[in-house]
Amino acid sequence: MSESTADDLARPAHDPRAWPWREAIVDLLGRTRLAQPDQIATAVNASTARLGIDITVYLIDYEQRLLHPVPEPGKDVGGPLPVDATLAGRAFMTTAARATGPSGAGGSPLWMPLLDGSERLGVLRIDAQDNAVVDTPEFQAQCDMLAVLLGHLVAIKLQYGPHLDRTRRTRRMSAASELLWRLLPPLTYACERFIVSAIFEPCYTAGGDGFDYAVDANTAFLAICDTTGHGLRAGMGTAAALSAMRAARIDGDGLYQMARAVDGAFAEQFTDGRFCTAVLMELDLDTGRVRYINAGHHPPVILRDGKVAARLDAGRRLPLGLDDPQLTIGEVMLQPGDRILAYTDGVTEARDTGGKLFGEPRLLDLAARHTLAGRSAPETLRRLSHAVLSHLDGPPADDATLLLAEWSVDTAAELTP
């Protein structure tokens, strides 16, 4: 929230400069306390009408290619907008407000990023009446205040009905993908010293891939995993792995105990020799020290100044689910601004029409270029994922998951308007 917005909120209720916006926010909170997901868009405009603005909510689809308007009774919201070719998409990619001039009749709207904290949910189209100029810092600060609240409301209401989630989907989701999406954390999280983002494809038919993260005091936990097989059976293995890791972590266990918890869960639940390759990491947010276990997975890489500075190829043990009691923990030190890139084999083993692999060199080259171009972690992964899908000859033969974490005091600023 900007300093001017905070000042407005601190003004007394009788101050005419603050009252309309505060009144609208209070009214919105009241309207949405018991609102169904399909009532959010109507509630927003009922509350903001007194401000002389009209808001259209757009949500990003699972492919992160199109921004889809949330339907609103009695209002023509139009069709989806491509991220890569519109001003709305520019606001989404950069998490910054975009306007080309005054709004109103014949004018252009203000596009605001819609975030739940640092998770990119979509954008808001804000049309102001009476040809009000929407590209002033004062107007955008007030709109940002509304956008922050609305982002949280949308994220909460997504859980209570299909209306908002249906807006984001372009086709039916498989049972395995439905299971995993319900288990995974938000795709992006940022705090003052750390950012993590992940993406996985095919988003509607993924089965065995998964990721996880958590932050507690001065420690960030990260994991990426890939269970053998395909479809729902693989998804059930990944669900067991994630659940066992979380139960152990919440109980205060370290990396070794978390890995052994997955071994135990697989031994108890599966009799078909199923296993899960994975990398489990702990990052000390104060010092940059990374401790990790690599359970038969591709080694993550550390990107520094556009180059590979190290690989996490120590800390080796058998894949999770295979009884391996040895205690081996790898360790590496990060420098401020370093990024850790982890991936599953569906990324590097994607093949084009001639059978050529996408390959790790291409992946690392693209990741480095996007980093040097100043793109945020979630935007870097969005572009990497699309590059992998563009390389493919037909539907993906395997899940492709990417996870990117950055240790830096500047990370939060990259993802806030």
C-alpha positions as a Python dict, from the first residue, in 0.01 Angstrom:
ca = {
    (1, 'M'): (0, 0, 0),
    (2, 'S'): (138, 343, -92),
    (3, 'E'): (209, 618, 162),
    (4, 'S'): (-70, 838, 21),
    (5, 'T'): (-320, 553, 55),
    (6, 'A'): (-218, 495, 415),
    (7, 'D'): (-265, 867, 482),
    (8, 'D'): (-615, 854, 336),
    (9, 'L'): (-709, 563, 558),
    (10, 'A'): (-574, 745, 863),
    (11, 'R'): (-788, 1054, 801),
    (12, 'P'): (-1096, 1099, 1019),
    (13, 'A'): (-1424, 970, 879),
    (14, 'H'): (-1557, 1326, 841),
    (15, 'D'): (-1269, 1424, 609),
    (16, 'P'): (-1430, 1453, 259),
    (17, 'R'): (-1106, 1347, 87),
    (18, 'A'): (-1103, 1006, 257),
    (19, 'W'): (-1467, 925, 325),
    (20, 'P'): (-1592, 803, -19),
    (21, 'W'): (-1316, 545, -61),
    (22, 'R'): (-1333, 428, 299),
    (23, 'E'): (-1709, 408, 276),
    (24, 'A'): (-1686, 195, -38),
    (25, 'I'): (-1441, -47, 125),
    (26, 'V'): (-1651, -83, 439),
    (27, 'D'): (-1958, -140, 224),
    (28, 'L'): (-1775, -403, 16),
    (29, 'L'): (-1669, -591, 328),
    (30, 'G'): (-2028, -594, 447),
    (31, 'R'): (-2166, -713, 113),
    (32, 'T'): (-1913, -994, 71),
    (33, 'R'): (-1915, -1138, 423),
    (34, 'L'): (-2186, -1389, 323),
    (35, 'A'): (-2162, -1352, -55),
    (36, 'Q'): (-2144, -1655, -282),
    (37, 'P'): (-1858, -1671, -534),
    (38, 'D'): (-2096, -1581, -819),
    (39, 'Q'): (-2199, -1262, -635),
    (40, 'I'): (-1855, -1105, -596),
    (41, 'A'): (-1849, -905, -922),
    (42, 'T'): (-2194, -756, -856),
    (43, 'A'): (-2102, -671, -496),
    (44, 'V'): (-1787, -489, -608),
    (45, 'N'): (-1971, -258, -846),
    (46, 'A'): (-2255, -197, -602),
    (47, 'S'): (-1998, -74, -351),
    (48, 'T'): (-1786, 133, -593),
    (49, 'A'): (-2071, 301, -783),
    (50, 'R'): (-2055, 592, -538),
    (51, 'L'): (-1693, 649, -647),
    (52, 'G'): (-1793, 693, -1012),
    (53, 'I'): (-1604, 386, -1127),
    (54, 'D'): (-1699, 52, -1282),
    (55, 'I'): (-1483, -257, -1228),
    (56, 'T'): (-1455, -569, -1441),
    (57, 'V'): (-1267, -859, -1285),
    (58, 'Y'): (-1047, -1072, -1514),
    (59, 'L'): (-893, -1400, -1395),
    (60, 'I'): (-593, -1572, -1551),
    (61, 'D'): (-656, -1919, -1692),
    (62, 'Y'): (-458, -2223, -1582),
    (63, 'E'): (-244, -2203, -1896),
    (64, 'Q'): (-156, -1840, -1810),
    (65, 'R'): (-229, -1730, -2166),
    (66, 'L'): (-567, -1556, -2146),
    (67, 'L'): (-739, -1322, -1900),
    (68, 'H'): (-1106, -1419, -1870),
    (69, 'P'): (-1373, -1173, -1751),
    (70, 'V'): (-1585, -1283, -1457),
    (71, 'P'): (-1951, -1286, -1571),
    (72, 'E'): (-2177, -1025, -1413),
    (73, 'P'): (-2557, -1024, -1459),
    (74, 'G'): (-2679, -747, -1688),
    (75, 'K'): (-2330, -644, -1799),
    (76, 'D'): (-2149, -713, -2125),
    (77, 'V'): (-1801, -805, -2003),
    (78, 'G'): (-1670, -907, -2345),
    (79, 'G'): (-1436, -1196, -2415),
    (80, 'P'): (-1094, -1311, -2295),
    (81, 'L'): (-783, -1101, -2351),
    (82, 'P'): (-442, -1247, -2447),
    (83, 'V'): (-168, -1183, -2194),
    (84, 'D'): (105, -1137, -2452),
    (85, 'A'): (-69, -884, -2674),
    (86, 'T'): (-274, -644, -2461),
    (87, 'L'): (-235, -363, -2210),
    (88, 'A'): (-426, -581, -1964),
    (89, 'G'): (-167, -854, -2014),
    (90, 'R'): (111, -602, -1960),
    (91, 'A'): (-38, -512, -1623),
    (92, 'F'): (-52, -881, -1536),
    (93, 'M'): (305, -957, -1646),
    (94, 'T'): (464, -659, -1471),
    (95, 'T'): (223, -635, -1173),
    (96, 'A'): (198, -262, -1242),
    (97, 'A'): (-96, -35, -1327),
    (98, 'R'): (-131, 48, -1696),
    (99, 'A'): (-327, 331, -1860),
    (100, 'T'): (-291, 516, -2188),
    (101, 'G'): (-494, 823, -2106),
    (102, 'P'): (-819, 950, -1952),
    (103, 'S'): (-1102, 706, -1901),
    (104, 'G'): (-1472, 752, -1968),
    (105, 'A'): (-1656, 782, -2296),
    (106, 'G'): (-1413, 715, -2577),
    (107, 'G'): (-1120, 694, -2335),
    (108, 'S'): (-909, 406, -2210),
    (109, 'P'): (-951, 225, -1879),
    (110, 'L'): (-701, 173, -1600),
    (111, 'W'): (-571, -183, -1574),
    (112, 'M'): (-466, -292, -1226),
    (113, 'P'): (-299, -623, -1134),
    (114, 'L'): (-515, -846, -913),
    (115, 'L'): (-298, -1016, -652),
    (116, 'D'): (-355, -1230, -349),
    (117, 'G'): (-45, -1114, -167),
    (118, 'S'): (210, -1195, -437),
    (119, 'E'): (4, -1458, -625),
    (120, 'R'): (-107, -1324, -964),
    (121, 'L'): (-480, -1392, -1002),
    (122, 'G'): (-557, -1163, -1295),
    (123, 'V'): (-633, -794, -1354),
    (124, 'L'): (-902, -536, -1291),
    (125, 'R'): (-1043, -309, -1560),
    (126, 'I'): (-1141, 19, -1396),
    (127, 'D'): (-1354, 262, -1597),
    (128, 'A'): (-1406, 606, -1447),
    (129, 'Q'): (-1697, 835, -1525),
    (130, 'D'): (-1684, 1198, -1642),
    (131, 'N'): (-1358, 1144, -1833),
    (132, 'A'): (-1161, 1133, -1510),
    (133, 'V'): (-785, 1105, -1557),
    (134, 'V'): (-687, 759, -1432),
    (135, 'D'): (-311, 778, -1467),
    (136, 'T'): (-250, 1001, -1164),
    (137, 'P'): (-71, 860, -858),
    (138, 'E'): (-358, 964, -631),
    (139, 'F'): (-627, 781, -829),
    (140, 'Q'): (-413, 471, -874),
    (141, 'A'): (-326, 462, -503),
    (142, 'Q'): (-695, 450, -414),
    (143, 'C'): (-759, 183, -676),
    (144, 'D'): (-465, -19, -544),
    (145, 'M'): (-627, -16, -202),
    (146, 'L'): (-941, -168, -352),
    (147, 'A'): (-740, -416, -559),
    (148, 'V'): (-555, -546, -251),
    (149, 'L'): (-883, -617, -75),
    (150, 'L'): (-1047, -764, -383),
    (151, 'G'): (-751, -997, -446),
    (152, 'H'): (-790, -1146, -99),
    (153, 'L'): (-1167, -1175, -140),
    (154, 'V'): (-1138, -1357, -474),
    (155, 'A'): (-880, -1600, -333),
    (156, 'I'): (-1104, -1679, -38),
    (157, 'K'): (-1425, -1717, -240),
    (158, 'L'): (-1255, -1944, -495),
    (159, 'Q'): (-1276, -2222, -237),
    (160, 'Y'): (-1652, -2208, -187),
    (161, 'G'): (-1800, -2272, -529),
    (162, 'P'): (-1720, -2335, -897),
    (163, 'H'): (-1814, -1995, -1043),
    (164, 'L'): (-1476, -1821, -1019),
    (165, 'D'): (-1269, -2133, -1086),
    (166, 'R'): (-1488, -2222, -1383),
    (167, 'T'): (-1400, -1883, -1531),
    (168, 'R'): (-1032, -1980, -1528),
    (169, 'R'): (-1070, -2317, -1702),
    (170, 'T'): (-1076, -2375, -2074),
    (171, 'R'): (-1155, -2747, -2055),
    (172, 'R'): (-1235, -3030, -1817),
    (173, 'M'): (-967, -3126, -1567),
    (174, 'S'): (-862, -3488, -1508),
    (175, 'A'): (-919, -3649, -1169),
    (176, 'A'): (-543, -3657, -1105),
    (177, 'S'): (-499, -3288, -1181),
    (178, 'E'): (-802, -3199, -972),
    (179, 'L'): (-646, -3387, -680),
    (180, 'L'): (-309, -3216, -715),
    (181, 'W'): (-443, -2863, -763),
    (182, 'R'): (-634, -2901, -437),
    (183, 'L'): (-314, -3005, -257),
    (184, 'L'): (-64, -2758, -400),
    (185, 'P'): (8, -2422, -237),
    (186, 'P'): (-40, -2098, -436),
    (187, 'L'): (193, -2078, -735),
    (188, 'T'): (379, -1778, -592),
    (189, 'Y'): (475, -1653, -247),
    (190, 'A'): (702, -1364, -152),
    (191, 'C'): (825, -1213, 173),
    (192, 'E'): (1088, -948, 235),
    (193, 'R'): (1387, -1181, 180),
    (194, 'F'): (1256, -1458, -40),
    (195, 'I'): (1033, -1544, -333),
    (196, 'V'): (927, -1882, -465),
    (197, 'S'): (721, -1956, -774),
    (198, 'A'): (621, -2277, -950),
    (199, 'I'): (429, -2389, -1256),
    (200, 'F'): (340, -2726, -1399),
    (201, 'E'): (202, -2862, -1722),
    (202, 'P'): (-9, -3010, -1859),
    (203, 'C'): (-226, -2825, -1612),
    (204, 'Y'): (-544, -3020, -1696),
    (205, 'T'): (-398, -3373, -1712),
    (206, 'A'): (-92, -3366, -1484),
    (207, 'G'): (-54, -3669, -1261),
    (208, 'G'): (274, -3740, -1085),
    (209, 'D'): (451, -3407, -1041),
    (210, 'G'): (420, -3184, -738),
    (211, 'F'): (587, -2909, -540),
    (212, 'D'): (565, -2757, -196),
    (213, 'Y'): (705, -2471, 10),
    (214, 'A'): (664, -2316, 352),
    (215, 'V'): (821, -2032, 550),
    (216, 'D'): (867, -2041, 927),
    (217, 'A'): (1067, -1773, 1111),
    (218, 'N'): (1408, -1762, 939),
    (219, 'T'): (1371, -2086, 740),
    (220, 'A'): (1213, -2151, 400),
    (221, 'F'): (1133, -2508, 297),
    (222, 'L'): (1117, -2609, -71),
    (223, 'A'): (1038, -2936, -246),
    (224, 'I'): (980, -3068, -595),
    (225, 'C'): (884, -3427, -667),
    (226, 'D'): (788, -3669, -943),
    (227, 'T'): (611, -4000, -873),
    (228, 'T'): (648, -4290, -1114),
    (229, 'G'): (359, -4365, -1345),
    (230, 'H'): (85, -4152, -1492),
    (231, 'G'): (-266, -4041, -1416),
    (232, 'L'): (-451, -4083, -1090),
    (233, 'R'): (-226, -4360, -955),
    (234, 'A'): (77, -4133, -988),
    (235, 'G'): (-122, -3843, -841),
    (236, 'M'): (-209, -4051, -537),
    (237, 'G'): (161, -4120, -481),
    (238, 'T'): (245, -3751, -501),
    (239, 'A'): (-44, -3672, -266),
    (240, 'A'): (96, -3922, -15),
    (241, 'A'): (446, -3776, -47),
    (242, 'L'): (334, -3416, 2),
    (243, 'S'): (110, -3508, 295),
    (244, 'A'): (383, -3708, 471),
    (245, 'M'): (635, -3426, 427),
    (246, 'R'): (392, -3167, 561),
    (247, 'A'): (292, -3373, 863),
    (248, 'A'): (659, -3423, 954),
    (249, 'R'): (748, -3058, 892),
    (250, 'I'): (462, -2924, 1101),
    (251, 'D'): (573, -3155, 1382),
    (252, 'G'): (917, -2990, 1371),
    (253, 'D'): (1110, -3262, 1187),
    (254, 'G'): (1406, -3187, 963),
    (255, 'L'): (1489, -3296, 609),
    (256, 'Y'): (1602, -3647, 698),
    (257, 'Q'): (1289, -3720, 901),
    (258, 'M'): (1067, -3576, 626),
    (259, 'A'): (1225, -3807, 369),
    (260, 'R'): (1183, -4106, 598),
    (261, 'A'): (820, -4010, 658),
    (262, 'V'): (756, -4043, 284),
    (263, 'D'): (935, -4380, 284),
    (264, 'G'): (701, -4496, 558),
    (265, 'A'): (388, -4363, 389),
    (266, 'F'): (469, -4541, 62),
    (267, 'A'): (549, -4867, 241),
    (268, 'E'): (217, -4849, 423),
    (269, 'Q'): (-4, -4749, 130),
    (270, 'F'): (149, -4902, -183),
    (271, 'T'): (263, -5254, -265),
    (272, 'D'): (359, -5203, -629),
    (273, 'G'): (714, -5073, -582),
    (274, 'R'): (608, -4715, -644),
    (275, 'F'): (859, -4441, -566),
    (276, 'C'): (902, -4068, -597),
    (277, 'T'): (1213, -3875, -701),
    (278, 'A'): (1243, -3548, -513),
    (279, 'V'): (1460, -3266, -388),
    (280, 'L'): (1394, -3133, -38),
    (281, 'M'): (1560, -2804, 58),
    (282, 'E'): (1587, -2575, 360),
    (283, 'L'): (1704, -2216, 307),
    (284, 'D'): (1828, -2008, 600),
    (285, 'L'): (1682, -1666, 523),
    (286, 'D'): (1941, -1491, 741),
    (287, 'T'): (2258, -1642, 595),
    (288, 'G'): (2163, -1791, 257),
    (289, 'R'): (2274, -2141, 357),
    (290, 'V'): (2086, -2418, 173),
    (291, 'R'): (2071, -2771, 317),
    (292, 'Y'): (1919, -3032, 88),
    (293, 'I'): (1848, -3395, 9),
    (294, 'N'): (1843, -3515, -351),
    (295, 'A'): (1639, -3835, -376),
    (296, 'G'): (1719, -3955, -727),
    (297, 'H'): (1611, -3628, -891),
    (298, 'H'): (1769, -3397, -1149),
    (299, 'P'): (2003, -3163, -957),
    (300, 'P'): (1862, -2811, -922),
    (301, 'V'): (2094, -2532, -1034),
    (302, 'I'): (2190, -2199, -880),
    (303, 'L'): (2172, -1909, -1124),
    (304, 'R'): (2395, -1610, -1053),
    (305, 'D'): (2450, -1316, -1286),
    (306, 'G'): (2301, -1510, -1576),
    (307, 'K'): (2522, -1817, -1530),
    (308, 'V'): (2510, -2152, -1353),
    (309, 'A'): (2707, -2101, -1031),
    (310, 'A'): (2649, -2446, -877),
    (311, 'R'): (2445, -2764, -892),
    (312, 'L'): (2273, -2931, -600),
    (313, 'D'): (2416, -3274, -680),
    (314, 'A'): (2523, -3380, -330),
    (315, 'G'): (2298, -3507, -51),
    (316, 'R'): (2216, -3818, -253),
    (317, 'R'): (1986, -4099, -146),
    (318, 'L'): (1747, -4342, -317),
    (319, 'P'): (1412, -4207, -441),
    (320, 'L'): (1151, -4153, -172),
    (321, 'G'): (946, -4463, -106),
    (322, 'L'): (1250, -4690, -128),
    (323, 'D'): (1382, -4773, 217),
    (324, 'D'): (1707, -4578, 250),
    (325, 'P'): (1815, -4500, 608),
    (326, 'Q'): (2143, -4329, 519),
    (327, 'L'): (2184, -3973, 643),
    (328, 'T'): (2335, -3755, 371),
    (329, 'I'): (2268, -3381, 365),
    (330, 'G'): (2411, -3151, 98),
    (331, 'E'): (2494, -2790, 166),
    (332, 'V'): (2561, -2479, -42),
    (333, 'M'): (2575, -2105, 25),
    (334, 'L'): (2375, -1854, -176),
    (335, 'Q'): (2470, -1496, -251),
    (336, 'P'): (2206, -1220, -242),
    (337, 'G'): (2008, -1228, -566),
    (338, 'D'): (2081, -1594, -642),
    (339, 'R'): (1804, -1806, -789),
    (340, 'I'): (1753, -2180, -745),
    (341, 'L'): (1589, -2349, -1044),
    (342, 'A'): (1446, -2700, -1000),
    (343, 'Y'): (1258, -2902, -1261),
    (344, 'T'): (1123, -3246, -1347),
    (345, 'D'): (1229, -3456, -1644),
    (346, 'G'): (918, -3365, -1842),
    (347, 'V'): (1079, -3025, -1905),
    (348, 'T'): (1415, -3129, -2047),
    (349, 'E'): (1283, -3444, -2218),
    (350, 'A'): (1008, -3269, -2417),
    (351, 'R'): (1057, -3358, -2787),
    (352, 'D'): (981, -3167, -3105),
    (353, 'T'): (860, -3310, -3438),
    (354, 'G'): (1210, -3436, -3516),
    (355, 'G'): (1251, -3603, -3178),
    (356, 'K'): (1495, -3338, -3051),
    (357, 'L'): (1491, -3285, -2676),
    (358, 'F'): (1422, -2946, -2524),
    (359, 'G'): (1727, -3015, -2309),
    (360, 'E'): (1883, -2860, -2001),
    (361, 'P'): (2115, -2620, -2191),
    (362, 'R'): (1817, -2454, -2359),
    (363, 'L'): (1627, -2438, -2029),
    (364, 'L'): (1916, -2275, -1844),
    (365, 'D'): (1986, -2034, -2128),
    (366, 'L'): (1626, -1911, -2134),
    (367, 'A'): (1611, -1889, -1755),
    (368, 'A'): (1929, -1682, -1750),
    (369, 'R'): (1808, -1450, -2023),
    (370, 'H'): (1477, -1382, -1849),
    (371, 'T'): (1661, -1320, -1524),
    (372, 'L'): (1901, -1073, -1685),
    (373, 'A'): (1603, -901, -1848),
    (374, 'G'): (1471, -827, -1499),
    (375, 'R'): (1164, -1050, -1519),
    (376, 'S'): (1014, -1167, -1194),
    (377, 'A'): (1022, -1532, -1090),
    (378, 'P'): (657, -1606, -1183),
    (379, 'E'): (688, -1429, -1518),
    (380, 'T'): (1013, -1614, -1591),
    (381, 'L'): (842, -1948, -1527),
    (382, 'R'): (536, -1854, -1732),
    (383, 'R'): (758, -1790, -2032),
    (384, 'L'): (972, -2099, -1974),
    (385, 'S'): (662, -2318, -1955),
    (386, 'H'): (526, -2177, -2280),
    (387, 'A'): (863, -2233, -2447),
    (388, 'V'): (852, -2600, -2347),
    (389, 'L'): (495, -2642, -2475),
    (390, 'S'): (581, -2468, -2803),
    (391, 'H'): (868, -2712, -2852),
    (392, 'L'): (647, -3019, -2819),
    (393, 'D'): (514, -3231, -3103),
    (394, 'G'): (160, -3291, -2981),
    (395, 'P'): (41, -3332, -2622),
    (396, 'P'): (306, -3365, -2348),
    (397, 'A'): (416, -3724, -2285),
    (398, 'D'): (503, -3645, -1924),
    (399, 'D'): (439, -3382, -1658),
    (400, 'A'): (668, -3080, -1669),
    (401, 'T'): (716, -2886, -1346),
    (402, 'L'): (939, -2587, -1276),
    (403, 'L'): (1020, -2425, -942),
    (404, 'L'): (1220, -2105, -903),
    (405, 'A'): (1326, -1951, -572),
    (406, 'E'): (1524, -1631, -512),
    (407, 'W'): (1702, -1510, -200),
    (408, 'S'): (1707, -1131, -206),
    (409, 'V'): (1593, -834, -1),
    (410, 'D'): (1446, -683, -320),
    (411, 'T'): (1216, -970, -413),
    (412, 'A'): (892, -839, -262),
    (413, 'A'): (916, -511, -452),
    (414, 'E'): (914, -700, -782),
    (415, 'L'): (564, -833, -724),
    (416, 'T'): (381, -540, -566),
    (417, 'P'): (223, -260, -771),
}
